[in-house]
């Protein structure tokens, strides 16, 4: 499936709009890293550093694709990054709000800062994604997505292992 790359005319989201709510059960999960994703590649972080970079990611995204750093929401629901070797999960979009990623409007989306071909992901990294993002969504009325490989789309490098997330979800 070919993905549309954002243009510099990215739609600004500076207020809540009821028309952007997810109307039915989400279709699945999209997990991407900032380097390898096909929707809007961002070559600013090849290896996630020990510093907090979500603010730089937000600024770089808007410089490259449009909108404003003052927009209320980022295009993905969660950002995951490593700070001092600890995975930090940040919610950057309400879960009931549609994704702003072409082709994945009715998916929950997770952005991992870095390049999945170079970053090394620990067991704690997969636990954080499973237990802080995916498992809680299972209990939201009307939002449950079956936990199977078919419900995950990956735009990550080769070092990301979906099987480790699925194992944590059991």
N, C-alpha and C positions, 0 to 999 in steps of 0.2 A: 504494500500500500504506500503510495507516494504521499509525503507530508508537505504541507504548505509551509514555507518559511515566512516568518513575520516580515512585514515591510516597515520602513520607518514611520508609517502612519498607524502604528499600534493604537488601538482604541483606549483612550484614557478612562480610568474608572475612579472618579472622584466622589461618587456617592453610591449608596445602596440602591439597587433597582430590583423590584419584585419580579420583573420579567426575566431576570437572570437566575432565578432559583431553579434547582434541579426538580423537574416535575414528576419524574418516575425513578425507579430504582437505578442507581448508577450501573453502567455497563461493565466496569472493571477498574483496574488500577493501571496507571502509566507511571513507570519509574524511569527516570532519566538522569544522566549526569550532565554537568554544565559543559563538558567538552564534546561528548559524543552524540548528543541528542540531535535529531534531524529537524526538529521544529524551529529552534532558534539557537544554533551553536554559539557558545561563548568561550573563546579561547583565552580568557583572562587568568584562569586557574588551571594549570596542567596537573599540579599535585596540590591537594588540600594542605594548607599550612597549619601551624599550631595557633594561628590567630583567628579571631572572629571575622568572617568575610561576608556575611549576608548583606550588610550595608553596601559593600563594594559591588556585590553581585547585582543588587537593586539598581545602583547608579549606572553600572556598565550596561545592564539590560536596557534601561530607558535611553541611554545615549545611543545605543546601537539600533534599537527597534522602535523608539518613540515613546509617547506617553510622558509621564513626569514622575520624579522620585517622590512627589507628594501624593500620588495616586493611593487610594485606600488599600488596594489589593495587588498582590503580585499575581502572575498568571497561573501559578501552581498552588496547590493547597498546603504543601509542606516543603520546607527546606531542611536538609540534613547536612551537617558539616562536622568535621573533626576539629575540636579545640582542645589543645593539650592532650591529644590522643583519646579524648572522650567524645563520643558522638552526641551532638546537640540537635534536638528536633525543635523546629520553630514552625508554628502554624501561620501561614501568610495569606490565607484566604478562607472564608467560612465554608464549612463542609457542605452546607445546603446550597452553596452558590456554584453555578456552572463554571467549568474550567474555561479559560480563555485561550486554549491551545487548539488550533485548527485540527479537525479530525478526532478530537478527544473532548468535546464539550461536555459529554455526559460520563466522564471518568473522574475518579479521584486521581490527583497528580502529585508526585513526589519528585523534587529536584535534589540531587546529591551534588554538592560542590566538589569539583575536581574531575580528573580523568580516570575512568574505570579501567583503563589499560595500564595505568601506572600506580594508582592508589592501591593499598593493601587493606582489605576490610576484615576486621576482627569479629569474633563471635559476639562481642558486646554491641558492635555496630548493627548486626542483624537482629539482635534482641531488641534494641531500641526501636527499630523500624517496625518490627512485629508487634511488640507490646505497647508501644506508645501511639502508633498510627493505625495499623491494620486491624488488630484484635478489637480495640474499642469500637471501631466502625461496625463490627459484626452485631453489636447490641443496639444500634440505632434503629428505631422502628422505621421500616420501609427503605432502609439504606443498605441492608445486608447484601454483600456480594459473596457468592460461594468461593471457598478457599481452594481453588484449583488453578493449575498452571495456565489454563485457557483464559482465565480472567485477568492475566497480567501481561502487559506489553512493556518490553524493555527497550530503552534507547541508552544503553550503557556500554562501557568497555568490557573486555573479556574477563576481568577479575571480579566482576559482580556475579554472585551465585544465588539465583532465585531459589534453588533447592534449600538453602540455609534459612531463608525466610519461611518457606513452607514448613520446614521441620519445626521451627519455633512456634508456628501457629497451631500445632497439634495439641 
